[in-house]
Amino acid sequence: MACQYFAPCDHGAESFTIDIPKVTFGRGVLTEVGERAKALSMTNVALFTDVVLEDGPYVASVKKSLKSAGINFVVFSDIRIEPDDICVDDAATFLNSASFDGMISVGGGSVIDTAKAAMVCAKYPRPARDYFAPPVGEGIPVPGPLYPHIACPTTAGTGSECTSISVLRIRELNTKFVFASPYMLPDAALVDPTCCDSLPSNVVASTGFDLLSHALECYTAKAYTKWGAVENPNARPLTQGANPWSDLAAVKALEIAGEYLVRGVNDASDQEARDQLMWGATLAGMAFGNSGTHLPHALSYGVTHLMNDITTDGYAVKTPFVPHGISVIVTAPATFRYTAEAAPERHLEAAQYLNADTKGAVDIDSGEILATRLIQLMRDTHIPNGLQGVGFNENDINRLSDSSIRQTRAIGNAPRETNRIDIENIYKNALKYW
């Protein structure tokens, strides 16, 4: 299947690039931060976290390790969930307030993404928005290397510790966009599944569906050979489409989600399940960090742009707020019913990796089988029932489509060519599933 899917195309790419940080995984690895930082020649560190984690045990473990290694640090915790460009500009001002020579981020994707972006804006001073692609920003490329960065995730979802992208809300537009550069990839990731032990079930569900969708979008993305060739190999984006490397990580992440997601959500004492989900999130980050996501993520940005009067328990953030993984998964069953036509074998294989019953199935069944399995997982983990479950109705479809159509790179990474009418239809079909 892989050889066929990556068949050469006229004027298409003939090669792909892989880039991942040095990853250390295991219970208690946060105690290694000091020695890891010393190996990267850090002496004066910016320690990024958020106000919820700042006085907790994980940041305390990192501080203790840094002190033991003789490394100075200053904490920056003014980071909100779903950070925006203004937050990044403020963080860059903090970085320029002292002679830092290293970055350590401890938190979820919001913290790690803020750290990446703030280093760019501090070292190469410009407003964060200038680094986003037109028409949102100026499309300024990141000029060169950043501080050494050790990323320490505390949730099993974003995989940001293994990617070279930062997802930020543009405050003026009130919606999220992505900017990326190979220079933004952390040098090292310390992935400690102990951080998941105390997470509320709905947080595990949201982050778990984020990892699931990362892997599923990677595996079903347009093949890298169908993107145009680049003249300068250093300019090749890592959001380059599905490739044999991203397949390896995505398949294992899907298998983990299929076996452990429901267990990890519904039983906080199931250490095996939560440890596996943490590993799955890292694998999914490796996958989408080298391939890119597609329509579910593109459509999720319309959801978080236009959300209204939604309260989500378990998150220290004011309403309205829809957690990222939920904003992604509420449209996913409808999306994969749509995209299956372009890559039916891939969709059927993905359903099988997620433990769906594919016995006797043929290609034409792939979209429905995959969607049915996703819906089953949503119901088993108490995820909202489609867009209506997060406060939207049919009257919102035009506005949602207007918002998400701007996510051109993600839309272009889908296996099926997609226009605005297609997006409208996906949103309509995602209003309610049961």
N, C-alpha and C positions, 0 to 999 in steps of 0.2 A: 504493500500500500504506500509506504513512504516514498519509494523510488518513483512510483507513478505520480504521486501528488507533487513531487518536486521536479517533474520533467522540465527540461529547458524550454524557454519561451523566447520568441523573437524579441531582441532588444531588452530582455530581462536580465536580472542579476544572475551571475554565475557563481557567486561565492557569498558566504555569510560570515559574520564576525561574532565571537563569543567573548564576553567580559563579565567576570564575577569577582567579588571580593574574597579575601581569605576568610573562610567561615569556620567557626568553632561552635559546636552544638553539644549541649549536655547540661544536666542539672548542676547548678553551682558555678557555671563558667563566668558569671559576673565578677567573681573574685579574681579573675585573671586580667581584669582591665588594666591594672597598674603596670604589670610586666609587658602586656601588649603595647601599651602607650609608650613605655620606655624603648621598646624595640623600634618604634616609629619615630624616635628622637623627640618625643614630646617632653616639654619641661613646664609649660604654662598653658593649661587647658581651659577651654570654654566647655562647661558641662551643661548641655541643654536638656531640659525636662519640662514637665508641666506642674501646675500647682497641686494637682491631686497626688502625683507621685513624689513630689519634692521632699516631703518629710516621711516617706515610707521606707520599707526595708530594702527595696531594690536599689534606690539611689544611695541609701546608707551603705550598702555593700560596695557600690562603686566608689564612693568617697573614701571608705576605709582602704580599699585596694590602692587607690591613687596615693593616699598618704603613706602607705607602707612602701610604695615605690619612690617616694620622695618627689612626687609631681604636684606642683601647685595647680589649683583650679579655682574658678569662679563660676557660680551657678547662675544660669539664666532660665527662668521658669515662666516668663510672661508669654506663654504660647497657648492659644485657644484651640479647641477641637475645630477642625475644618479651618485652618489658618488662611489668612488672605495676604495680599501683596503689602498692605500697610504693616501688618505684623512682621513680615519679613524685613521691611525697611527698618523697623525699630530694632529688630534683632541684629541687623547689620551695623547699626549705630553702636549697639553694645559691643560687638566684636571689635570695632575700631576704637573702643575706649581703653584698650590695654594691648600689650604686645603678646597676643596669643600665638602659639605655634602648633596648636592641635585642637581637634573637636571631638567630643564624646557626646553622643545623643542617647538618652535613655527614655523610651516611651513608645507610643504607637506611631502610626504613619504620620500623624500631624507633627509630632516632635521631630522625627527624622527628616521629613520633607522640609520643615522650616530650617533645620540645620544646614541642609544642602544648599538651599536657596540663599540663606543669609551669608554663607561663605562666599558665594558668587558676588553678591552685592557689596560685601565688605572689601573683598580683594580687588574687585574691578568695579569701582563705584558708579552705579547707575541705579535709578529706581527699578525695582523688581520687574515692573511691567514691561520695561524695555526689552527684556530677554524673552518675552513671549512672541510667538509668530504673529505676523500681520493677519487680519486687521486689528487684532487685540493689542499687539505691541509692535515693537520695532524690528523684531527678529534678529537682535544682536547676538552673535554667537559668543559663548563663553570663551574668553581669550586664552586661558591657560590653566595650569594646575591650581588646586585649592589647598587648604590645610589638610594634613593627614586626618582621617575621620574614622573613628570606631563607632559603629551603630549597634545599639543594644535594644532590640524590640521587646516590648512587654505585652503584646497581643499577638494572637495567631491568625493574622489576616493580611496585612498590606504587603508584606514582603519587601518593604521599602529599603531594608538593610542590604538588599541585593540588586537594587536598580539604580539607574543613572538619571532618574526623572524626579521631578517635584510637582505635585498636584496642589494648586493653590486657587483660592477664590479671588477673583478680581473684585475688590470692594465696590468700585463704581458701577460695574455691570452685574454684581450680585450673582455671579456664577463661576464655576471652576473651569480652569484650563491647565494645560501641562506645558512646562518647558523642560528641556532635556539637554544633557551634554555628557559625553563619556567622562569628563572631568568631575562630574558630580557623583560618580560611583564611590561609595565608601571603600576605604582600604581594607577594612576588616569588619566582620560581623560576629558578635558574641550572642548566640541564641540560647537563652536559658529558659527551658519550659517551666521551671518553677514559677515564673511570672504568671502563668495561666491558672495556677491552683485556686486562686481566690476570685477569679473573674465571675461576675454574674452570668447566668445562663443566656440571657438575651444578648450580652456582649459577645459571648462565645459563638452564638448563632450568627450574628451579624458579621463578625470577622471570619467565621468559618465559611460563610457563603461568599465572602470576598475572595478567599483563597480558592474556593471551588470555581468561581467564575473566572478568575485569572487563568487557571489551568484550562478550563473549558474553552475560553476565548483563544488562548494560545494554540490549542490543538486544532481548532476549527478555523483559525485565521487564514487569510490568503497566503499562499506559498510565497516564500521570499523570491523565487524565480519569476513571479508575476509582477514584482516591483521593478521599476526601471533600473538599469545599471547605473552606477555612479562613476564619474571620471576620477575623482579623488577618493581613494579608499579611506582616508582619514575623515572624510565627510559622510561616510555611510552611517545612517542612524541605526541605533540598536533596536528601534521599533521597526524591524525590517521584515516582518511577516513570519509565518511558521517555518521552521527549519528542523533538521534532524536533531540538533541539540535541544531546542525548546521542547520537542516531542518527548525526549527522555524524561525531563523534569516534570512536564505537564502530566504525562501518563501516571507517574507514581503519585503525584499530588491528587489526581482524580481518584485513584484507588484508595488513598488515605481518606479522602472526603466521603467516598461511598461507604467505607467500613466504619469510620470513627466519628463522623459529624454528629449524628443523632445521639450517640453515646456520650460524647463530650459535652453536648448541650444539656442533656437531661440528667446527668449524674456528675455533680461536681467532684465526687470522690473517685471517679474513674481516671486515675492518673495516667494509665496507658493511653487512653483516648486523647486526653489533652496534650500529652507529650507528642503523640503522633500528629495532631493538628498543628502544633508549633512547627514540627519538621515539614509538614505539608505546606505551610505558609511560606517557609523559606524556599522550598523547591519551586513553588508557584511563582515566587518573586524572581528566582533565577530564570524561570521560563519566560515570563512576560517581560522581564528586563532585557531579554534578547530576542523578543519577537513583537511585543506590543499587544494590546487588547483590541477589541473591536466594538460592536454595537451595544451590548449591555452596558458597558462603561460610558459610551457616548450618550446613551439615552438616560443614564443615571444623573448626568449633570443637569439635564432639564428638570428632573425631579427635585434635586436639591436647590436649584435656582428658584423654582416656583412654589416650594413647599409653604404651607400656611397653617397655623394653629395646630401643629402636630407636636405632641409631647412624647418623649421616649424615656421610659424609666431606665435607671441604671447609668445615665450619662449626666455628668455635671455641666450641663449646658442649657441655656435658656431656650424655650420654644420660640420659633418653630425649629425642629431638628429631626431629620431622618438620617440614621447612621448609614455610612457609605455602603456597607455590604447589603443592607436592606434596599437602598435605592437602586443597587445594581440588580439584585435578584428578582425584584417585583416585575420587571419586564423580561427577564431571561427566558421563561418558557415560551412566550409569544415570539421572542426573537429567534430562538433556535428552531421553532416550527418554520419560520420564514427562511433562515439561512440553509436549512438542511438540503434544499433543492440543489444548491451549488456544490455540496460536498457530502453526499448522503452516506458514503462509507465511513467517513471521519465521524459524522454525528452518531452513527450506529455503534462504532467502536467506543466513542466517548460514553455513550449510555451503558455499554457493557462494563467499562472501567468503573462506572458509578454503581455497579451491582444491579442494573436494570435487567429485567427478564427479556432477553432478545431471542429466545428460542423460536425458530421458524420465521424470524423477521427477514424482510427484504428491504432493499434500499428505500423504497417509497414510504416505508414505515418509520424511517429513522427519526424524522422530526417529531412525530407524535410520541414515539417511545421515549426519546430524550426529554421532551417536555413533561410527559407524565411522571417520569422519575424525579425531575426537579420539583414538581408540584407535591409529590409524595414527601420529599425531604422537607419542603417548606411547611407542610402540615404537621409533620412529625416534630418540628422544632418551633412551632408556633409563630411562624413568620406571617406578616400581614398578607391578606388575600388580594394580591395584585395592587394596582394603582388606587383602587377604591379604599383599600386598607390603609393607605397613607394620605387619604384626604382628597384625592382627585376624582373627577367625573368626566363624562364625555365632553362637557363644555370647555375643558382645559386642554384638549388635544392639540388645537392649533397653536396655542402658546408653548406647550411642551415641545412641539415639533420645531417651532421657530428658534427655540433655545438650543436644542441639541444638534440642529443641522450645522451649527458652527464648528462642531468637533470633526473637522475634515480628515485629519490623519487617522483617527480611530475608525471613522466610517469607511474610509478607503481601505482599511485593513480587513474588512469583512470579506468572507469568501464570495459573497453575492453582491453585485453592484446595487447600490441603494440610493434612492432619491427621497425627496421630502414626502411624497405621497406614500412611499413604502414605510417611512417612519411613522406617519400618521396611522397607517393600518396596524403597525406593530403596537403602538400605544392603545389603539382601540381594542385590540385583542388581548391586551394586558390589563384591562380594567378589573377583571374578576375571573378566577379560575375554578372556584367551587362554590 
